[in-house]
Amino acid sequence: MSAHNQAIERAAPIAHEDHARQGFAYGVAQGRTLYGWALTTQEEGAEVNLSEAETWFHKALHVTQSQQAKSLELRAATSLAKLWKRQGERQDTYDLLAPVYNWFTEGFDTADLKAAKALLDELR
């Protein structure tokens, strides 16, 4: 089994868990984001299911927003924004990511905020 398929297998059970109501937002949101990401990066020759990936990114966003976990929301929003950009949805991408990015007042040297800013700069 390839490393890629192993990553999908490891992320899937976490993504499908529903512990968000019990305060386990980090693991659930991360699992859903990673699962969505893994679905967008299938190995050569494999069918990529972007619709399913988008669904998982939305599920991750729902968890992060309900838990007010802004750092995780940024990760999920950036992942979904990258997918939408790939599909040519530039305005929707910007409209999704800009408010989440603009919420932050510090930490702009972190990898997540740098990635979000780079994506927003591409969209301007």
Protein Blocks (a to p, Z undefined) as FASTA:
>chain_A
ZZklmmmmmmmmmmmpcfklnopammmmmmmmmmmmmmmmccehiacdfklmmmmmmmmm
mmmmmnopaklmmmmmmmmmmmmmmnopamlmmmmmmmmmmmpgghklbmklmmmmmmmm
mmZZ
